[in-house]
């Protein structure tokens, strides 16, 4: 376990029930959006050259927002 996992309980205790649950939901949404962008762009279709494989996250991100 890393320091982030071990300090999660303490940080949620400091935020309280309402803001702690809200923080977890917000972080889950951010991770979900990032995962969706990356999975959509990892192998992006190209009509002329066939499927294109992006090796890095920034390549996939730039392709998504061209």
Secondary structure, 3 states (H helix, E strand, C coil): CCHHHHHHHHHHHHHHHHHHHHHHHHHHHHHHHHHHHHHHHHEECCCCCCCEECCCHHHHHHHHCC
